[in-house]
Amino acid sequence: MKNYDFIAIGDMVTDAFIELEEAEVEGNDGLTKICMRFGDKIPYKDVHIIPAVGNSANAAVSASRLGLKSALIANIGNDYFGEECANALKKEKVGSEFVKIHKNKKTNYHYVLLFKGERTILIKHEEYDYKLPDIGNPKWIYLSSLGSNSLPFHSEIEKYLNDNPKVKLAFQPGTYQMRFGKEALAGIYKRSNIFFCNKDEAKRILDSREEDIKKLLVMMHELGPKMTVITDGIRGAFVYDGKDFWQMPMYPDPKPPLDRTGAGDAFSSTFAIAIELGLAIETALRWGPVNSMSVVQYIGAREGLLTREKLEEHLKKSPANYKPQKI
């Protein structure tokens, strides 16, 4: 068994990106909606099929491209799309021996509607029988989005982490993990070395209307993570390690974003990888937004992920004000 640096756990999916031409965006009662003519034939510009993506798959690829030995724990069906996903992982040099193939099951397949640089994702997580394989003792586990029936699996992960205290955990909760509630996943929060979410997600997890980012960081830290990281759109990223607070601006986009899918995954995984490599929080904060900037210049969450060489090239060209500040 390989001694992996980084093992990501989470659902893998094929994304079908549909570029819309005829649609409208409407705002009503605080909700923004994408609207199309009902019962009509709606032209679209193009479609792009991207296999082997999803929060954790993206993180595993990010780790591989940045020089770590990475693997993915995921589930696929014994269908064409599952085979495509497996081949994509192999091409990215991501270990796939922990990817379980399920007979008579489909591989997760999502539809992404692209319009004016934003995306609306139609999701469906297949119900797999989640089991934790024998993974040995990786340096880090990166846990993210899993299906609606995965709550017992989190108990299994928690037990493994408690039995292997040297293995560190980065936790970036997905939709269902947030729906399970902080009480149901209390052990996972307490065991997390780094926790990632955006501001709206933090408010949802904490069931709070708090707007002060520093207070949200502290409240999230009180759930147990040693380090909490919250992103807040154009305001950038914020970090609290129990002692100090940092704010990091966005890396400037060279041109308007083409697709924002995977930007959060790129930031979170890159930050965690930098910490795993022994780099300081300030350096990790400079790394993360560079990969996010690159990802949004492409359609799909994987193509724009950078190698370490390319990331460092961008850092050399960064503006003078591109640096973290204690707040």
MARBALO-789722 format. One record per residue: z negated, x negated, y of N, C-alpha, C in turn. Coordinates in steps of 0.02 Angstrom, whole numbers, padded with zeros to 5 digits, always signed. Layout:
REM residues N
ZXYZXYZXY...
***
This chain:
REM residues 327
+00000-00042-00060+00000+00000+00000+00000-00044+00062+00042-00026+00110+00046-00064+00172-00017-00055+00213-00036-00107+00249-00091-00101+00295-00063-00080+00363-00063-00016+00375-00033+00010+00435-00079+00001+00496-00047-00012+00553-00083-00015+00616-00096+00056+00642-00049+00101+00630-00047+00165+00665-00019+00218+00618-00059+00268+00602-00034+00324+00561-00043+00388+00600+00012+00423+00611+00011+00486+00647+00009+00544+00597-00030+00595+00614-00037+00655+00573-00015+00715+00613+00033+00752+00587+00054+00813+00623+00121+00838+00598+00137+00899+00616+00198+00931+00592+00260+00897+00621+00311+00891+00579+00375+00864+00600+00426+00921+00603+00474+00914+00648+00520+00970+00661+00588+00944+00680+00639+00984+00668+00705+00973+00697+00711+01018+00759+00731+00988+00815+00741+01026+00876+00815+01036+00889+00835+01098+00899+00903+01114+00920+00902+01131+00994+00930+01086+01035+00930+01095+01108+00993+01132+01129+00983+01190+01160+01039+01231+01183+01040+01229+01259+01092+01198+01287+01099+01194+01360+01130+01258+01386+01090+01297+01423+01113+01360+01449+01152+01352+01514+01200+01395+01525+01237+01395+01588+01222+01458+01629+01214+01514+01596+01205+01577+01631+01136+01605+01616+01091+01594+01662+01022+01620+01656+00992+01621+01726+00936+01655+01732+00900+01658+01796+00827+01644+01783+00794+01615+01833+00722+01603+01829+00688+01650+01878+00641+01689+01853+00606+01737+01895+00531+01725+01891+00498+01737+01947+00425+01731+01949+00394+01798+01965+00343+01817+01926+00312+01883+01936+00240+01879+01911+00193+01899+01954+00122+01900+01935+00098+01833+01909+00124+01779+01940+00102+01712+01921+00137+01685+01860+00182+01724+01829+00219+01702+01770+00291+01686+01789+00315+01630+01764+00385+01612+01774+00423+01628+01710+00479+01664+01717+00516+01686+01658+00589+01665+01664+00618+01648+01606+00689+01636+01603+00722+01700+01579+00773+01722+01614+00803+01788+01601+00878+01782+01587+00901+01821+01537+00972+01825+01521+00989+01899+01510+01052+01913+01513+01074+01983+01505+01062+02006+01433+01025+02061+01426+01007+02087+01361+01067+02118+01327+01077+02102+01262+01130+02133+01224+01199+02107+01240+01203+02051+01276+01268+02024+01297+01282+01959+01259+01342+01933+01268+01360+01867+01242+01349+01816+01297+01304+01769+01285+01284+01721+01337+01316+01653+01322+01361+01629+01366+01391+01563+01355+01338+01508+01361+01348+01456+01322+01305+01397+01329+01349+01335+01337+01320+01283+01366+01358+01223+01382+01367+01177+01322+01312+01165+01285+01315+01119+01228+01253+01128+01186+01254+01098+01126+01196+01100+01082+01186+01030+01053+01123+01009+01048+01105+00942+01022+01052+00951+00968+01065+00925+00909+01018+00930+00853+00980+00865+00846+00913+00867+00854+00871+00806+00851+00821+00814+00794+00831+00780+00737+00783+00785+00682+00723+00739+00691+00671+00752+00652+00611+00708+00648+00576+00699+00714+00563+00755+00749+00524+00752+00810+00462+00795+00802+00426+00806+00857+00360+00837+00855+00311+00785+00881+00254+00808+00907+00206+00763+00940+00191+00701+00899+00174+00710+00836+00153+00653+00795+00211+00610+00773+00267+00641+00756+00326+00602+00738+00349+00560+00797+00347+00589+00857+00365+00551+00917+00318+00492+00927+00254+00503+00915+00204+00449+00923+00216+00393+00872+00234+00412+00810+00246+00362+00758+00307+00319+00776+00360+00350+00802+00419+00313+00823+00403+00269+00883+00364+00296+00930+00344+00256+00988+00307+00193+00966+00261+00200+00918+00223+00143+00893+00269+00092+00859+00316+00117+00820+00362+00072+00786+00404+00032+00835+00430+00066+00885+00473+00032+00934+00434-00018+00976+00369-00006+00984+00327-00052+01023+00296-00107+00980+00317-00110+00916+00299-00168+00876+00244-00159+00825+00218-00097+00817+00165-00086+00768+00194-00063+00701+00157-00075+00647+00174-00046+00582+00148+00026+00582+00194+00073+00583+00174+00143+00589+00199+00185+00531+00164+00240+00519+00183+00287+00467+00167+00357+00491+00193+00407+00456+00183+00477+00475+00159+00516+00414+00108+00557+00425+00086+00606+00375+00112+00673+00398+00159+00702+00360+00191+00765+00380+00217+00800+00318+00246+00858+00329+00273+00899+00274+00343+00922+00292+00387+00922+00241+00455+00947+00250+00474+00989+00190+00526+01029+00197+00553+01067+00141+00604+01026+00103+00622+01049+00044+00674+01014+00005+00742+01043+00024+00760+01035+00088+00822+01062+00115+00859+01007+00154+00916+01025+00180+00958+00978+00217+00921+00949+00277+00884+00992+00313+00850+00969+00374+00793+00921+00356+00759+00932+00300+00708+00886+00278+00736+00818+00262+00794+00818+00229+00827+00754+00213+00847+00718+00277+00871+00755+00327+00888+00725+00392+00827+00694+00425+00771+00728+00422+00709+00702+00451+00688+00637+00417+00690+00637+00350+00671+00577+00313+00715+00518+00330+00780+00530+00336+00827+00476+00353+00815+00450+00424+00797+00495+00470+00783+00474+00539+00722+00429+00542+00669+00445+00503+00609+00403+00501+00626+00334+00473+00666+00333+00421+00686+00269+00391+00723+00226+00441+00768+00257+00478+00806+00220+00529+00760+00191+00583+00705+00227+00598+00658+00204+00650+00604+00157+00622+00609+00141+00557+00561+00096+00524+00490+00125+00526+00486+00191+00519+00422+00225+00514+00409+00240+00440+00351+00219+00414+00334+00232+00345+00334+00306+00329+00368+00326+00275+00375+00397+00258+00345+00415+00191+00307+00367+00160+00280+00382+00094+00227+00436+00095+00201+00453+00155+00151+00506+00161+00182+00573+00182+00249+00575+00186+00283+00638+00202+00295+00676+00137+00264+00734+00131+00268+00773+00069+00326+00822+00071+00365+00823+00017+00421+00869+00012+00399+00929-00029+00407+00989-00001+00385+01051-00033+00444+01089-00061+00442+01104-00125+00495+01144-00155+00490+01216-00129+00548+01246-00120+00552+01316-00098+00521+01328-00030+00518+01274+00011+00493+01280+00080+00547+01255+00127+00546+01281+00188+00593+01258+00239+00561+01203+00281+00602+01161+00309+00580+01112+00359+00574+01147+00426+00523+01131+00464+00514+01161+00530+00576+01152+00573+00597+01206+00605+00658+01205+00646+00645+01245+00709+00649+01212+00767+00636+01244+00831+00699+01247+00874+00702+01297+00917+00758+01304+00964+00732+01292+01035+00766+01248+01071+00745+01229+01138+00797+01250+01188+00779+01295+01232+00825+01319+01284+00818+01275+01345+00871+01239+01362+00871+01194+01420+00905+01228+01479+00870+01228+01536+00898+01258+01596+00866+01227+01657+00907+01199+01700+00884+01168+01762+00828+01117+01751+00836+01075+01700+00789+01021+01688+00724+01040+01655+00714+01104+01641+00654+01127+01606+00673+01154+01538+00624+01159+01494+00639+01185+01427+00591+01239+01407+00617+01288+01370+00578+01341+01340+00589+01335+01264+00535+01327+01226+00542+01311+01155+00522+01372+01112+00567+01391+01067+00552+01443+01018+00527+01408+00955+00463+01416+00939+00432+01377+00885+00415+01421+00825+00418+01389+00767+00395+01421+00705+00371+01366+00658+00306+01365+00645+00278+01316+00598+00274+01347+00528+00308+01316+00481+00303+01339+00412+00232+01328+00387+00209+01370+00341+00142+01362+00314+00144+01317+00253+00125+01254+00264+00122+01205+00209+00051+01200+00183+00045+01176+00122-00020+01161+00092-00039+01091+00115-00081+01087+00167-00098+01022+00196-00148+00985+00152-00133+00922+00137-00178+00879+00100-00174+00809+00130-00231+00775+00133-00232+00706+00158-00220+00658+00101-00166+00619+00103-00153+00572+00049-00198+00511+00055-00194+00467+00007-00232+00404+00008-00197+00357+00056-00224+00348+00115-00191+00309+00167-00224+00240+00177-00275+00225+00138-00309+00161+00147-00349+00160+00212-00344+00105+00248-00384+00097+00310-00340+00073+00367-00302+00118+00396-00263+00098+00455-00309+00082+00513-00283+00047+00563-00324+00032+00622-00335+00095+00664-00282+00136+00671-00286+00196+00712-00253+00255+00677-00281+00313+00688-00248+00377+00670-00234+00414+00734-00174+00443+00737-00154+00482+00795-00144+00554+00771-00188+00600+00791-00187+00669+00767-00160+00715+00820-00110+00756+00800-00084+00804+00848-00062+00868+00811-00013+00902+00837+00003+00971+00820+00012+00985+00746-00025+01036+00721-00020+01060+00653-00016+01136+00654+00000+01166+00596+00012+01237+00592-00051+01280+00595-00040+01345+00596-00094+01394+00604-00142+01396+00545-00121+01372+00487-00164+01373+00427-00196+01305+00413-00198+01262+00464-00220+01193+00452-00294+01180+00466-00332+01231+00483-00402+01219+00500-00441+01184+00445-00435+01205+00381-00472+01168+00329-00450+01095+00324-00387+01081+00339-00362+01012+00337-00398+00968+00387-00418+00997+00444-00454+00958+00494-00523+00937+00468-00553+00978+00427-00617+00959+00396-00607+00900+00349-00551+00899+00315-00535+00844+00270-00524+00779+00310-00489+00785+00366-00478+00727+00410-00544+00702+00439-00586+00749+00460-00651+00731+00488-00693+00693+00437-00693+00717+00375-00732+00683+00323-00706+00612+00312-00639+00605+00310-00610+00538+00301-00632+00492+00358-00630+00516+00419-00649+00475+00477-00722+00456+00474-00764+00502+00455-00835+00487+00450-00851+00438+00394-00810+00440+00340-00819+00394+00284-00790+00325+00300-00747+00322+00351-00714+00259+00370-00724+00247+00445-00784+00228+00464-00801+00224+00536-00762+00172+00575-00730+00124+00541-00691+00074+00577-00622+00099+00599-00600+00155+00568-00535+00184+00587-00544+00223+00652-00503+00207+00701-00509+00240+00766-00461+00299+00771-00479+00347+00813-00441+00410+00818-00418+00423+00889-00354+00438+00896-00327+00466+00958-00308+00538+00944-00330+00584+00986-00321+00656+00974-00284+00687+01032-00225+00715+01018-00185+00751+01067-00173+00821+01038-00216+00870+01053-00212+00935+01020-00147+00972+01035-00122+01006+00983-00065+01050+00990-00088+01122+01000-00040+01167+00999-00053+01238+01014-00108+01267+00971-00102+01261+00905-00150+01293+00860-00217+01257+00862-00217+01193+00872-00281+01156+00877-00320+01179+00938-00285+01196+00991-00320+01224+01049-00344+01295+01035-00304+01333+00997-00324+01402+00981-00384+01403+00933-00391+01353+00890-00448+01351+00844-00514+01349+00884-00512+01319+00943-00571+01316+00985-00609+01251+00976-00642+01231+01029-00679+01167+01027-00737+01168+00979-00765+01226+00965-00821+01230+00917-00797+01216+00846-00739+01245+00828-00713+01236+00760-00694+01164+00747-00672+01128+00799-00651+01058+00791-00701+01011+00823-00764+01032+00828-00815+00991+00861-00819+00921+00832-00814+00915+00765-00819+00850+00733-00761+00804+00751-00701+00833+00760-00643+00794+00779-00651+00768+00851-00674+00812+00895-00685+00790+00965-00737+00734+00968-00791+00742+00930-00844+00691+00932-00821+00624+00903-00773+00626+00857-00750+00566+00824-00693+00531+00861-00667+00563+00913-00609+00537+00949-00627+00477+00992-00588+00425+00986-00594+00367+01031-00557+00380+01096-00500+00414+01091-00461+00433+01150-00439+00505+01141-00446+00545+01194-00424+00614+01194-00372+00624+01249-00318+00661+01233-00264+00673+01281-00250+00747+01289-00239+00769+01350-00212+00836+01364-00190+00838+01436-00158+00893+01457-00144+00901+01528-00197+00946+01560-00193+00954+01624-00246+00990+01660-00253+01063+01637-00197+01098+01630-00200+01167+01608-00230+01173+01538-00212+01125+01494-00239+01126+01426-00314+01112+01427-00337+01068+01472-00408+01053+01477-00447+01116+01496-00420+01154+01544-00453+01215+01565-00455+01266+01508-00401+01268+01469-00398+01315+01413-00448+01295+01359-00451+01231+01342-00497+01208+01291-00569+01220+01311-00584+01207+01375-00653+01213+01400-00670+01284+01421-00620+01329+01420-00629+01397+01444-00660+01396+01514-00627+01358+01558-00653+01346+01625-00599+01357+01678-00621+01377+01737-00575+01383+01794-00582+01323+01841-00617+01273+01818-00628+01214+01859-00562+01181+01878-00555+01163+01943-00494+01130+01967-00505+01056+01981-00566+01035+01988-00580+00965+02004-00568+00922+01941-00519+00877+01946-00499+00838+01887-00555+00794+01861-00596+00767+01905-00650+00724+01883-00702+00764+01844-00716+00825+01866-00763+00867+01830-00735+00886+01761-00669+00899+01758-00638+00915+01694-00642+00855+01646-00631+00796+01672-00636+00736+01631-00706+00728+01602-00757+00739+01643-00826+00734+01620-00842+00788+01569-00821+00850+01583-00833+00904+01536-00801+00891+01468-00741+00864+01470-00707+00848+01407-00742+00790+01372-00764+00742+01411-00800+00684+01383-00864+00707+01348-00896+00758+01374-00958+00783+01345-00948+00814+01276-00885+00830+01259-00871+00856+01192-00874+00800+01140-00873+00737+01163-00881+00682+01116-00832+00624+01122-00770+00634+01146-00723+00577+01150-00751+00520+01192-00738+00458+01171-00762+00401+01208-00722+00392+01273-00659+00411+01271-00616+00406+01329-00574+00470+01335-00574+00500+01394-00534+00560+01404-00478+00546+01453-00418+00571+01437-00359+00560+01478-00328+00628+01492-00321+00645+01556-00291+00709+01575-00234+00696+01624-00176+00724+01609-00118+00718+01654-00114+00780+01697-00087+00771+01757-00083+00826+01805-00018+00824+01844+00037+00831+01808+00103+00836+01839+00118+00777+01886+00141+00795+01946+00162+00742+01993+00103+00702+02019+00042+00725+02008-00017+00686+02029-00031+00628+01981+00003+00628+01924-00004+00572+01878-00057+00583+01825-00087+00527+01802-00135+00529+01747-00203+00507+01771-00255+00535+01739-00324+00521+01757-00362+00501+01693-00406+00452+01699-00444+00428+01641-00518+00422+01659-00560+00438+01610-00632+00429+01617-00658+00400+01551-00694+00344+01556-00720+00312+01495-00795+00316+01489-00825+00364+01525-00898+00371+01524-00932+00333+01579-00893+00291+01614-00920+00251+01668-00877+00255+01731-00813+00240+01723-00767+00237+01780-00712+00289+01774-00685+00308+01833-00628+00352+01837-00568+00313+01864-00509+00327+01836-00447+00297+01861-00395+00351+01874-00351+00338+01921-00292+00380+01933-00231+00335+01932-00178+00359+01898-00115+00320+01892-00057+00364+01914-00017+00341+01963+00041+00381+01984+00096+00380+01931+00144+00425+01939+00202+00427+01896+00247+00366+01910+00284+00344+01860+00335+00294+01871+00396+00330+01900+00425+00304+01954+00480+00341+01987+00540+00350+01941+00567+00410+01940+00627+00425+01901+00688+00394+01935+00731+00359+01897+00792+00331+01927+00842+00384+01947+00838+00442+01914+00880+00500+01930+00843+00562+01906+00864+00621+01927+00829+00682+01906+00823+00688+01830+00765+00709+01804+00755+00715+01732+00806+00761+01700+00829+00742+01641+00877+00783+01604+00841+00832+01559+00785+00811+01530+00747+00853+01484+00676+00826+01479+00626+00867+01492+00557+00844+01494+00522+00846+01425+00558+00867+01374+00528+00871+01307+00506+00801+01285+00444+00796+01263+00418+00733+01237+00389+00686+01288+00390+00705+01352+00363+00661+01404+00288+00649+01393+00251+00702+01378+00179+00696+01366+00165+00655+01304+00205+00664+01251+00195+00625+01190+00207+00551+01204+00259+00536+01244+00275+00467+01260+00218+00434+01297+00191+00470+01347+00135+00441+01385+00074+00430+01340+00054+00482+01304-00007+00478+01264-00003+00425+01210+00052+00425+01173+00058+00376+01119+00061+00305+01146+00097+00295+01201+00104+00228+01230+00037+00203+01256-00001+00246+01288-00068+00228+01311-00111+00207+01252-00111+00247+01199-00153+00232+01140-00131+00167+01107-00066+00155+01104-00040+00094+01074-00062+00033+01114-00060+00038+01179-00082-00017+01222-00156-00033+01210-00196+00019+01204-00268+00008+01190-00276-00024+01121-00237-00001+01071-00241-00031+01005-00223-00105+01006-00176-00123+01049-00155-00192+01056-00206-00235+01093-00261-00204+01114-00314-00242+01147-00305-00249+01222-00259-00209+01251-00247-00213+01323-00298-00171+01361-00308-00188+01424-00357-00152+01466-00332-00083+01483-00378-00039+01502-00361+00029+01523-00309+00027+01579-00318-00018+01626-00271-00022+01683-00200-00037+01659-00194-00080+01609-00128-00097+01582-00099-00038+01542-00142-00006+01502-00119+00053+01464-00093+00107+01511-00127+00115+01569-00105+00165+01617-00038+00147+01648-00022+00084+01654+00043+00063+01681+00098+00072+01628+00080+00063+01564+00130+00070+01511+00152+00143+01502+00103+00189+01499+00118+00258+01479+00172+00292+01520+00167+00293+01587+00217+00328+01627+00287+00298+01623+00293+00234+01607+00359+00204+01600+00397+00236+01542+00363+00244+01486+00396+00276+01428+00412+00349+01442+00368+00383+01478+00382+00453+01497+00444+00457+01540+00449+00412+01590+00507+00410+01634+00571+00401+01593+00569+00356+01545+00629+00343+01505+00648+00402+01461+00599+00434+01431+00613+00490+01385+00648+00548+01421+00627+00564+01482+00655+00622+01516+00726+00610+01542+00751+00550+01534+00820+00536+01553+00870+00553+01497+00844+00576+01441+00885+00593+01383+00867+00662+01357+00911+00691+01318+00896+00754+01285+00860+00738+01219+00802+00768+01210+00762+00756+01150+00707+00706+01164+00658+00705+01120+00596+00668+01132+00599+00596+01106+00652+00577+01071+00652+00512+01038+00697+00460+01069+00756+00479+01091+00807+00430+01111+00782+00383+01165+00745+00409+01214+00724+00367+01270+00663+00324+01258+00631+00329+01200+00572+00288+01186+00591+00214+01187+00551+00174+01220+00568+00104+01235+00539+00055+01184+00573-00001+01177+00544-00059+01144+00497-00093+01194+00454-00137+01168+00409-00172+01214+00448-00214+01265+00502-00245+01242+00542-00286+01287+00569-00245+01345+00597-00186+01329+00625-00143+01381+00571-00116+01427+00513-00098+01398+00457-00073+01438+00435-00125+01489+00429-00187+01466+00407-00240+01511+00459-00256+01565+00523-00245+01549+00575-00253+01600+00565-00203+01656+00550-00141+01638+00538-00089+01689+00476-00106+01730+00424-00132+01698+00363-00149+01735+00376-00203+01787+00420-00251+01770+00436-00304+01818+00471-00276+01880+00505-00220+01871+00542-00190+01927+00503-00134+01961+00441-00124+01941+00402-00068+01968+00385-00078+02041+00377-00023+02079+00358-00028+02150+00288-00058+02159+00276-00084+02217+00211-00116+02231+00152-00069+02224+00163-00004+02236+00108+00045+02232+00101+00073+02161+00140+00047+02114+00134+00072+02046+00077+00034+02011+00017+00058+02022-00042+00027+01992-00099+00078+01992-00144+00072+01944-00201+00119+01939-00253+00104+01993-00288+00156+02013-00342+00147+02061-00404+00182+02034-00461+00151+02045-00524+00184+02030-00537+00237+02083-00562+00294+02060-00573+00349+02107-00646+00372+02103
***
